[in-house]
């Protein structure tokens, strides 16, 4: 089920993770579920959206830059990042943006 994150009134921050996968799925799905559960417990985490059709794009939303830094420093997240670099991703980019405005249908 696809869900659009329900974030509070801006400003907030978005981390955009764009990736290309290798053919190696060994353990990826389990780690992805673990990271989703873990990130939802992080102070300052506001929501997440993700899509993959060859190119993967995951956008996580954060209260501030300190919350993003804390997530990057999380030991379990660092272990997953290392495996991603070594095994699951052929290329990726991380972009951190300040969300100034938001609007939509609802």
C-alpha positions as CSV (number, residue, x, y, z in Angstrom):
1,X,0.0,0.0,0.0
2,X,1.4,3.4,-1.0
3,X,1.0,6.2,1.6
4,X,1.9,9.8,1.3
5,X,3.5,11.0,4.6
6,X,1.4,13.3,6.7
7,X,4.0,15.9,7.8
8,X,3.4,18.9,10.0
9,X,3.3,22.5,8.7
10,X,6.7,23.4,7.1
11,X,9.4,24.1,7.6
12,X,10.9,20.7,8.1
13,X,13.7,18.7,6.3
14,X,13.7,16.0,3.7
15,X,16.3,13.4,3.1
16,X,16.1,12.1,-0.5
17,X,17.8,8.7,-1.0
18,X,17.9,7.8,-4.7
19,X,19.4,4.4,-5.5
20,X,20.2,1.8,-8.1
21,X,20.3,-1.8,-6.8
22,X,22.6,-4.6,-7.7
23,X,21.1,-8.0,-8.3
24,X,22.0,-9.2,-4.8
25,X,19.0,-9.3,-2.5
26,X,20.6,-11.4,0.1
27,X,19.1,-10.1,3.4
28,X,17.9,-6.8,1.9
29,X,14.2,-7.2,2.6
30,X,14.8,-8.1,6.2
31,X,17.1,-5.1,6.8
32,X,14.7,-2.8,5.0
33,X,11.9,-3.8,7.4
34,X,14.2,-3.4,10.4
35,X,15.3,0.0,9.3
36,X,11.7,1.1,8.8
37,X,10.8,0.0,12.3
38,X,13.9,1.6,13.8
39,X,13.6,5.0,12.0
40,X,10.0,5.3,13.3
41,X,11.4,5.3,16.8
42,X,13.9,8.1,16.1
43,X,13.3,11.5,17.8
44,X,12.5,14.1,15.1
45,X,11.4,11.6,12.5
46,X,8.2,12.8,10.8
47,X,7.4,10.3,8.0
48,X,8.6,8.4,5.0
49,X,7.6,7.8,1.3
50,X,9.3,5.2,-1.0
51,X,8.9,4.0,-4.5
52,X,11.0,1.6,-6.7
53,X,10.7,0.8,-10.3
54,X,14.3,0.2,-11.3
55,X,15.3,3.5,-9.7
56,X,14.5,3.7,-6.0
57,X,13.5,6.9,-4.3
58,X,12.9,7.1,-0.6
59,X,12.1,10.5,1.1
60,X,12.2,10.7,4.8
61,X,11.0,13.8,6.6
62,X,12.6,15.3,9.8
63,X,12.0,18.0,12.3
64,X,15.6,19.4,12.1
65,X,19.1,18.8,10.9
66,X,20.1,17.4,14.4
67,X,17.6,14.6,14.0
68,X,19.0,13.7,10.6
69,X,22.6,13.6,12.0
70,X,21.4,11.4,14.9
71,X,19.8,9.0,12.5
72,X,23.0,8.9,10.3
73,X,25.0,8.2,13.5
74,X,22.7,5.3,14.6
75,X,24.9,2.2,14.8
76,X,22.3,-0.2,13.3
77,X,21.7,2.3,10.5
78,X,25.5,2.6,9.9
79,X,25.7,-1.2,9.6
80,X,22.9,-1.3,7.0
81,X,24.6,1.6,5.1
82,X,27.8,-0.4,5.0
83,X,26.0,-3.5,3.7
84,X,24.3,-1.3,1.1
85,X,27.5,0.1,-0.2
86,X,29.2,-3.3,-0.3
87,X,26.4,-5.5,-1.5
88,X,23.0,-3.9,-2.5
89,X,23.6,-0.7,-4.3
90,X,25.4,-0.1,-7.6
91,X,25.0,3.7,-7.1
92,X,23.1,6.1,-4.8
93,X,22.8,9.7,-3.8
94,X,21.6,11.4,-0.6
95,X,20.2,14.9,-0.8
96,X,19.1,16.9,2.3
97,X,16.6,19.7,1.6
98,X,14.7,22.2,3.7
99,X,10.9,21.9,2.9
100,X,9.6,25.5,2.8
101,X,6.1,24.9,1.5
102,X,3.6,22.0,1.1
103,X,0.3,21.7,-0.6
104,X,-1.9,19.0,-2.2
105,X,-5.4,17.6,-2.4
106,X,-5.9,16.9,1.2
